[in-house]
């Protein structure tokens, strides 16, 4: 009996503009009970990893001259990877996924979800609600009291106006009728575009699909780092760049920094900007995950990037989409779940709920990596600077309205079978193995994460002497 046909994979592969006949290269197996939910979370996870794996196999075929390798999607591996941020350990020690002020709160007329994992977001939340910034353990009670006396929408608007993060929990129907919800429903799962007529960037022979490619990673928790972590697995030289004034969690980087290097640069400073421009001169892919418009002042719009570095692949990720009244708002997976009605669907009459993993982040991350891989393939064939755009809300809409629960999921899932340990600068690191897999492909990252922000702002290495992985300019013969 052959593998089942999952419509989510075919939907996502079609959104990527890929050859549907390649879907025959994909098969499925393994225990699938690791992401139990009312919504088809396992189908989303399975589909996004499947298309990322198939896009990697397609690019591998292009670079080796061999047939497209077969892809095997293992549900246990997929579910474990979607839980990777919760399963990572250093010397046996876990970390909390959410800070005390990142949670649901009862408002006067419903529920509010806040996000305050970063110190600056916590400070803005407290300031917006009139709670002293030096409040310690009493902060939870003070925030609860401040929110309880206001409507959910009042809290949402007040906190966002102060630069913090809070959303009113909506029903699916309320989100669908909102201006932002209407616009999201009109969007495809993702968009791809050719920005200009730059000549082909012909990829030389290499065993790994991203060998010799240099990726500038300007992303933060969680979808963007998942995408670039995947590109690193596939052979790319990935350099993550953060602003030195924005704090980052080492614990989070322990999960998403696999295979990468990490540095800090102040793009508003002359020295930092010069270093960034030198990196951009040799980059092949730029991935951004900040809210739309946040990086425009640094000349990082697709048009400006294409003008300075024709032939780039540019991938842009946002929470709410690059359109509508919410397009400039900051956002995270948990907030998108609350705003779009997912929290209500997964909750109870007494309180909102949540997906079993930050599945919007992880799923969008694998879709983003797949979009980059497919853009590299198309760029090799026909040239052009390429642009890929995704939004967590578009993935959320697909989850709620575009996917179906798969029948017959079993409960023999065991995450321990898909975990491994390695030495790292932080200590003995336990982490999930990569779910992206194809015949002959890599089974683990080449290096563990390092200490966040401590690498030099330089590329890690040049192609080898035989030219394997070298990126050449010119036309396809």
Buried (B, 14 or more C-beta within 10 A) or exposed (E): EEEEEBEBBBBBBBBBEBEEEBBEBBBBEBBBBBBEBEBBBBBBBBBBBBBBBBBBBBBBBBBBEEEBBBBBBBBBBBBBBBBBBBBBBBEEEEBEEEBEBBBBBEBEEBBBBBBBBBEEBBBBBBBBBEBEEEBEEEBBEBBBEBBEEBBBBBBBBBBBEBBBBBBBBBBBEBBBEBEBBEBBEEBEBBBBEBBBEBBBBBBBBBBBBBBBBBBBBBBBBBBBBBBBBBBBBBBBBBBBBBBEEEBBBBBBBBBBBBBBBBBBBBBEEEEBBEBBEEBBEBBBBBBBBBBBEBBEEEBBBBEEBBEEBBBBBBBBBBBBBBBBEBBBBBBBBBBBBBBBBBBBBBBEEEEBBBBBBBBBBBBBBBBBBBBBBBBBBBBBEBBBBBBBBBBBBBBBBBBBEBBEEBEEBEEEBEBEEBBEEBEBEBEEBBBBBBBBBBEEBBEBBEBBBBBBBEBEBEBBEEBEEEEBBBBEEEEEE
